[in-house]
Amino acid sequence: MFNLFHGNAKAMRYLLIILLSLVAISMVTYLIPGTGMTPSATDLGANVVAEVGDQTVTANEVRAAVDRLTASGQLPRDAISVYLPQMADQIIQDRAVMYAFDKMGLKVTDEEVLAGLMSIYPELFKDGKLTSPDQLAQVMEQQQRLTLAEGLDAMRRQLLLRKVQNLAYSTAVVTPQEVDKVIIQKHQTAKIEYVAFPPAKFRDKVKATPEDLRKAFDAGKAQYALPERYSFQVVVADQAKFEKGLTVSEAQMRAAYASSMDSFRSPERVKARHILLMTQGKPEAEKKTALTKAQDLLKQVKAGGDFADLAKKNSQDPGSAPNGGELGFIVRGQTVKEFEKFAFSAKPKDISDIVTTEYGYHIIQALEKEAARVKPFDEVKAGIEEQIRKQGVGEKVQAAADQARAALLKAPGSVAEVAKQFGLDLIPVSKAPSGQAIPGLGPAAEITSALANMKPNDVSDSLVLAGNKIAIVVLNEKVPSVAAEFSAVESKVRDQFMATTSLALANDAARKAADQIRAGADLNTVARSLGLEVSKTNDFTMSDNVPGLGTGATLSDAFLKPVGTVAGPVAVQDRNIVYKVVAQQAADPKNFAYERDVAVQELKGQKARAMYDLFQDGILNQARVDGKLKIHQDAIRQIVTAYGR
């Protein structure tokens, strides 16, 4: 929804000064010689992932971002190696944008930083004031893996990026014609009849003679060679197995509860919904029209009208309108003060009069209220137990894997004994080609990659696999790839020849059929001559799922070309189709006037994103040309490797 906050600017400035003072004190402590914490120049260099102008992106920032996502379950640990480089790139790109706008003078004020903090940690603020800077530092460390200094910097960067994105949104221009086009495309319908050309229908026309098969084999000997094969043993530390033997005592859970009491504080919350008629940036005449419409909607709601239905059809808040205006639970400081004043003073089911904010006219209904409280131990006990169990079992699994690997490095021939000693599973694999599924593990790209660089008796690194498992591989034998004899792979050659030839026949038939139908031949007659059938669809829109054909957008000519048009061949779901447009129903934008505001906002959002992406690319390219951007790929690879271990 909207997320602007207003308060006492002077008080906020003083509060930020206090916070920054605390940061300065912590930095002084950190740099005092003799504390054992002073970073060396080498450490700093290794910690830098990229340099953007006079700013740096550090490995700590990237790790913190990854840890936040993995801790919340948004990023599976076994996917880190794929997504971490992308996350690092995004952080670098955002930093380049901030560097460019900082040079242009676009800033984030101290008041805005404090307002942003209050929106994330409302329970730490009372009457617009921070109750405990130390508590804020502790929460940042626990929830975001950030120090107080890093948290303040991150908030400032986030708000600056939001300003840049909002600037792109505010400058995006949408014409009435573009809105009409979106509405027409959304609601116009088409109907087609089509004939499909699946390769299986042409398989019986393929005659595979011995000469054909021999020729196909000779032309593609490389693909029929017997691949390199491996004999190896996998030692697996399975978290699920270790977890069965792990117990968590009541005392441990209560101690964790007592030490993290602030994490279980729940601020006063209100569940609300609203109807918004936007006035921001509109001329006075449109504002008057919006007010008149708001007054009419209020009468309907007060008279017992369906609030959710009216919100879906009329609200101009794109985030909540599709949900009947529902915003979910909100806390103090999360919305503008006029909205908050009614939401927190109303009783459940109360409906406001028209509430005017900088965004426009609102009709608000409070749905539920929850008082501020600390969740009791019994309510959070299960979650605490799970957290302690996960932490404990993770450490136990890692320790067992590390000890097993150390033992295997000393005696790679004692795999069975080591597995038994540390309670690990043992999976032997004999002469398997690269990439073959491993019993109990399935396809494991990490193991395949490790084997490619190993020699007999080598012991791999600890490999993190899907399903919270750690594997260690010991290679016994590597059998080189050898050319296959025709007799050994004849059935495979036959299958490949049949599939390739039947596909070519189907595609050729589709092209010829399309030419015949365009020349005036009857679709049904052509289909029958090939032993195929004609199918017909119901009316569908571009966004509809057409049975057997996918989304309507795949069949774009059905909407763009006139009735009677023959289109194709079009590749749809593993076969070609040829279709004829048999009916169309145009949509009149005037009949969907209630969708125009939402369409405008969607189009502005699309244009803003495209504009921002182009702007970001331009900044990066210019930074490279100016020598202001240096990316240390080795540092990124080191972070990925560290997580893998």
Secondary structure, 3 states (H helix, E strand, C coil): CCCCCCCCHHHHHHHHHHHHHHHHHHHHHHHCCCCCCCCCHHHHHHHEEEEECCEEEEHHHHHHHHHHHHHCCCCCHHHHHHHHHHHHHHHHHHHHHHHHHHHHCCCCCHHHHHHHHHHHCHHHEECCEECCHHHHHHHHHHHHCCCHHHHHHHHHHHHHHHHHHHHHHHHCCCCHHHHHHHHHHHHCEEEEEEEEECHHHHHHHCCCCHHHHHHHHHHCHHHHCECCEEEEEEEEEEHHHHHHCCCCCHHHHHHHHHHCHHHHEECCEEEEEEEEEECCCCCHHHHHHHHHHHHHHHHHHHCCCCHHHHHHHHCCCCCCHHHCCEEEEEECCCCCHHHHHHHHHCCCCCECCCEECCCEEEEEEEEEEECCEECCHHHHHHHHHHHHHHHHHHHHHHHHHHHHHHHHHHCCCCHHHHHHHCCCEEEEEEEEECCCCECCCECCHHHHHHHHCCCCCCECCCEEECCCEEEEEEEEEEECCECCCHHHHHHHHHHHHHHHHHHHHHHHHHHHHHHHHHCCCCHHHHHHHCCCCEEECCCECCCCEECCCEEHHHHCHHHHCCCCCEEEEEEECCEEEEEEEEEEECCCHHHHHHHHHHHHHHHHHHHHHHHHHHHHHHHHHHHHHCCCEEECHHHHHHHHHHHHC
